[in-house]
Amino acid sequence: MIACLPRYLDQVHARYDTMERYVAEGPVLDAITIAARKKKLTE
């Protein structure tokens, strides 16, 4: 699953071209994005 995640995210980013739609239609992926940002901030 992890191996195909980058490709999946590329497809998602292509699909959700605006941040508003991305947040509204991709709550789970938005949570992943927030978690990634928090991890970057704490490193």
SELO-611337 format. One record per atom (N, C-alpha, C): residue in three letters; x, y, z. Coordinates in pm, whole numbers, plus 50000, padded with zeros to 5 digits. Layout:
N
alaXYZ;...
This chain:
43
met500834987950000;met500005000050000;met500865012650000;ile501895012750085;ile502755024550094;ile503475027049961;ala503845016249894;ala504595017649768;ala503785024949662;cys502475022849659;cys501645028949555;cys501065042249601;leu501365046449725;leu500785058749778;leu501195071249698;pro502485073149664;pro502845085049587;pro502105086049454;arg501975074949384;arg501255074949257;arg499785078649280;tyr499205072949387;tyr497815075949420;tyr497635090749452;leu498565096249528;leu498485110549563;leu498615119249439;asp499465115149344;asp499575122649218;asp498235123149147;gln497535111749145;gln496225111249080;gln495235120249154;val495315119949286;val494395128149366;val494655142949342;his495935146849340;his496265160949317;his495815165349179;ala495895156349082;ala495435159748948;ala493915161448947;arg493245153349028;arg491785153749031;arg491295166049108;tyr491885168249224;tyr491465179749306;tyr492385191449276;asp492035198949170;asp492945209349124;asp492895221649213;thr491835223549289;thr491765235049380;thr491775230249524;met492365238249612;met492495234249751;met491125232849817;glu490175241249778;glu488835240549838;glu488205226849811;arg488255222349687;arg487675209349653;arg488455198249720;tyr489775199949726;tyr490625189649788;tyr490225187549934;val490035198650005;val489675197650146;val488265192150163;ala487345196750077;ala485945192950092;ala485715178350054;glu486405173649949;glu486125160149898;glu487155149949943;gly488255154450003;gly489305145050043;gly489695146550189;pro488735145050283;pro489045147450424;pro490125138250478;val490135125750433;val491145116250482;val492535120450433;leu492635123650304;leu493915127850250;leu494335141250308;asp493365149750338;asp493665162450402;asp494275159950540;ala493755150250610;ala494295146750741;ala495735141750727;ile496005133950622;ile497365129250595;ile498285141050568;thr497785150750491;thr498575162550459;thr498905170350585;ile497905172150672;ile498125179350797;ile499145172050884;ala499015158850890;ala499955150950970;ala501365152350915;ala501505152450783;ala502815153950721;ala503395167650752;arg502565177950749;arg503035191550782;arg503495192250926;lys502715186251017;lys503085186451158;lys504415179251178;lys504595168051107;lys505845160451119;lys507015168851071;lys506825176050961;lys507895184750909;lys508225195751008;leu507205201251072;leu507425212251167;leu508165207451291;thr507915194951331;thr508525190051454;thr509935184751429;glu510305182251304;glu511645176951277;glu512695187951287;
